[in-house]
Amino acid sequence: MTTNQEQGAVEKLAPLILQRADPHIYRHSDGYYYFTASVPQYDRIEIRRATTIAGLAGATPKDVWVKPDSGAYSELLWAPELHFNEGAWYVYFAAAPSREIKDDLFQHRMYCVRNQNANPLEGEWEFMGQIDTGIDSFCLDATTFTHKGQLYYLWAQKDKEIRGNSNLYIAPMSNPWTIAGKPVMLSKPEYDWEIERFWVNEGPSVVKRNGRIFITYSASGTGIEYAMGLLWADEDADLLDPASWTKSKDPVLQSCLEHGIYGPGHNSFTVSEDGEGVMLVYHARTYTEIIGDPLWNPDRHTFVKPLRWDDEGMPVFGRPSIA
C-alpha cells in the first residue's frame, strides 16, 4: 500500500554523500547528526557531524580510528556504526586479518572501539576488542538497540551448516562490548530475491514505531540485485524467540531502473529534523557498468529519504529514487 504523500512525490533523489557505502546516521541529544560509513579504501573509521542532515554533506570528516599494519583486524574495515550506549560512544565494525578468501569467504570478525568524551570527534578512542558471538566464523554488520531496558546486539554471520554467506542473529548484551546469551537466528537467505549471485542476509537495522519493532536487512550480491527485506515483531513479544518475528516474502526496496538507482541497501534509520519522522538512510549506485567485483567499486553513494507509513502502521519504503 502506498501513501498519499508518496503518490504525490515526484522529486528525484540525488546522493547526499558520494562514495560512502553502508551509511549510518545517528541523531544525538546534543542536537547533532553524526555520520559514519565504509570508506572506499576500507582502512579507517571516519565520523562527521552537523546540525542538519543536509549539512553532513559538507561537514569535514575526522579519522577517529585507523587500522593497524598487521594483525587480526588489519584489513577491510567494513560497515562501522556509531552508537551511544550506556553513557559512552561505541563504533562497531568488522575487519579481517588479510584480503585472503578461505572457504569462499573473507575472514571478518566483529570489533568495537569506545570514546567516553561527550563529543566523539574529540577525546581518545579505546579498542575494546572482538565481539565474541560464540561462533567462530565470518561475521559482520553489527548494530545495537535498547528495548525495555535491555541492550541487544544484532548482526550477520555464517553458519557452516546453512548454505550462503550469512544469516541474521540477535543476542542480549551484558555491556556494550559483550554478548550475554546464545545467538538466536532470525532469518536466513531463502527467497529468490535473497539468493541472486550470493545467498546473503546482512546489514540489519532497527526502527520502533506503531507498537512494533522492525528490522530491515539487505540480501543477495552487491550489484543491481542488492535489495532490502523486512522482519517485524510486536513490541511486547519475546525478541529472542524466532517465532515472534514475521518476515516479508518480498523485498521492500529494490533497484529503480526507471530513474537509474541501483542496488539500494545496507540501510540505517535516523530521526527527521522536526523530531517526529523517520528518515531512511541507504547506499546505492547510479550506474550498472561495473568492471569486476562490485565490492571493489567505490561508487556506492549515501541517499536519505523519508520513511512513510500505511494505515496499518507498516513502513512504506517506496522507490529508492523518489523522496
N, C-alpha and C positions, 0 to 999 in steps of 0.2 A: 504493500500500500504506500502510495506517495502522499506527501502533504501538499497543501495549497501553496506553501512557501516554495517548495521545490519545483512544483509545476510552473510557477511564475518566474523562477530564477533562470536567467539567460546569460549571466556573466560567466565567461570562460575564465578558469583559474590560470594564474601564472605561478611559477615556483616562488616560494618565499626565500629559500636559501639554496644556492646551486651546489651540487656535488656534496651533499650531505645525506647519506643513507641512514636508515634505522633511527629516525629523529625522535627525540624525547624533549618535550616542553613541560616544565613544571612551574606553576604559579605559587609563590610562597607568600606567607603572611606579611612579609616586608614590602609587598606591593610590586615586586619584580617578577618578571618571567625569566626563567633560566632554561637555556638550551644546550643540549649536547647531542652528539651523533657520531657515527663512524666516519672518520676522515678517509679519503681515498688511499692514503699511504698505510693505513691500519697500524700506525706506530705510536699513537698518543691519545690522550683524552683531553679534549678542549671543552671549555664552558664559556658561554657568553650570556649577558643578561641585559634586559631593557624593561622599561615600564609598560610597553605595549608589545603585542605580538609582532606587528609590523616593524617595530624598532629593532627586533632581533636581527633583521637582515643586515643592518648597518653597524651593529654592535661589534666591538673588537673582541675576537676570541682570545682567551688565555689558555695556554697549555698548562694544565694542572698536574698531569702525570705523564711521564714518557717511559716507554718500555725499556727494560734493561737490555744489555747487549747479548745476553745469553741466559739460559735457564728455562724453567717450565712455562713461564708466561712472557717470553721474549719476542713472540711473533704474532701477527694477525690479531690485533686488538679489535674486537667486534662489539658493536651494539651497546655502548655504555648508556646507562640510565642513572640520572641523578635523583636521589630521594632524600627527604628529611625525615629520619626515623629516630624517635626517642631522644630528641634534643641535639642531634648531630647530622651532618651531611654524609651521605654514602653514595659512591658511584659503584654500581655493579656492572661487570663486563666479563667477556670471555676472551681467552688468549691461549696460544699454543706454544709448544717448545720449538717448533720449526714449521716450515711450509710443506713438510712431507705428508703424504697421504698414505694411511695404513688402513687396510680392510675397507677401502673405498671412501674413507672419511678423513678429514683433518683430525687433529688430536686436541681439540679445545677442552679446557676445563673452565670453571667459573671462579671469579675472584672479586674482592671489593677493597676499596680504599675509603678512608674516613677523614673528615675535616671537622673539627669541633669549633671553628670560628663561625661567627654569625653570618659572615659573607664568604661563600665558598670560593670566591675569586681571590681571597686573601687567606692568610694562615697556612698551616702545613697539612699536607695530605699524608696520612699514615697507611701503609699497606697492612691490611687486616688478614690477608691470607686467602686460601682457597675456601670456597663454599662447598663443603663436602656433603653430597647428597646420599652417600652410602652406596652409590652405583658408580663404578669406575668405567666410564665410557664418555664418548663425545657428548658435550652439553654446552648450552649457550642460551642467550636471550632471557636473562633473568629480570624479573620485575618484582616489586613488593607492594602489598596493600594491607591496610588495617581494617578489620571488621569486628565490631563488638569487642574492642579492646585487644584483639589478637592480631599479631603481625603474621602475615602469610608470605611465603616465597612461591613464585610461580615461574616455570621455566620450560625449556625444551631439552630432551635428552634421548639418546639412542638406547633401545633395549635390544640386546643381541638376539632375542627370541622373536622379535617382531620385525617384519620387513620394513625397510625405509631408513631414513636418516635420523628422524627424531619424532617423539611424541610429546604431549603436554603433561606436565606434572605439577602438583601442588603439595605443600607441606607447611605446617606451622613452624614458627621460629621462636627460639628461646631468647635471642637477642638479634640485632640487625645483621650479624655475620655468622649465625649458627642455626642450622635446621634442627628442630626438636623432635620431629616424628618421621615415620617412614613415608617416603614419597607415594603419592596416590596418582595414578594415571587417569586423566580426564578425557583425553582424546588421542586418537592415532589416525594416520592417513588411511582413508578407506573409500571415499567418493572419487569419481573420475576426475573432478577438478582439483583434488588434493594430490594427485599422483602423476601429474604431467611432468615428464622429464625426470623428476625426482619425487620420491614418496616423502613428504615433509609436512609436519605441523610445527610451527615455530613462532617467535615474536609475539607472545601473548601480552595483552594489556587489559586493564580493568577499568570499568566505569560503573558507578552505582546510581541508579535512578529508578523511580516509579516502583519501589518495593522489590527490585530485582538487582542482582549482580550480574553484569555482562562481561564476558571475556571474548575479546577479538583475538584472532591469530592469523597467520599467513601460511600459505600452502603452495606446494609444487616448486618448480625451479624458479630461478630469479630473473627470468626473461619476461616476455609478454604473457606467459602463462601464470605468473605470480598473482595470487588473489587472496582475499580476506574472508575468513569464516567467523562464525559466532556461536558461543555457548552462553547459556544463562541458567540461573538458579534463583529461587525465592530467597529473599534476604534473611529469612528465619530458618532456612534449611541448614543441614549439616554440610558445610562446604567440602569436607573431606570424604563424603560419600559420593562416588561417581553417579549413583542413581539420582542424586539431587539435580543433576545437570542435564539440560536439553541441548542438542546440537542441531544446528540448521543443516539441512541436506544440500542446500545451495549456497554459493558464495554470496556475500553481502556487498562486496566491492571488487570490481574486476576491470580489465583494460577497456578504455573507451576509444574504439577505433575511429569513431566519427570526429573526435576532437584531438586525437593523437596523444593520449596519455596512457602509457603502457606499464603493466606490472605494478599496480599500486599495492602497497603493503607495508609490513613491519611498522605498524602504527602505534601511536600513543594518544592519550586524551589530555586536554587541558581545559581550564575554565575561561569562558569568554570575559571580556574586559568589564562587562556590567555585572559580573559575578553570578549570573543566572544561567547562562547557556553552557553547552559543552562544545568544544572545538575538537575536530578530528585532525590529527597530525599524522602524515604518512609520507613515504617516498614513492616516486615513480619516475619513469623515463619519458622523454618526448620524441624518441625515435626508436626504430627496431633494427637498424642496420648495425648490429653489434658484431665485431670481429672477435672470435674466440669465446671463451667462457664469460658469460655476463657478470660473474662475480668480480672480475677484474676491470670491468667497465666503470669509470668514475662518475658517469652522468646519471646517477640516481639523485634526484633533487627533492628537497623538502617542500611539501604542499600543506596548506591548512585550510579547512573549510568548516562551516557549522554542521553539527550533527542535528538532524531533525528527529521528530518522534511522531508515531502514528497514534490513532485514537485508543489503541490497546496498550500504549506505553512502551512499545517496542521501538528501538532505534531504526531510523531510515538513513541509509548511507548514500543513496543516490548514485551519481556517477562521479568519478574522480576529477573530471574536467569542469564540473559545474559547481559554483559556490552555493 
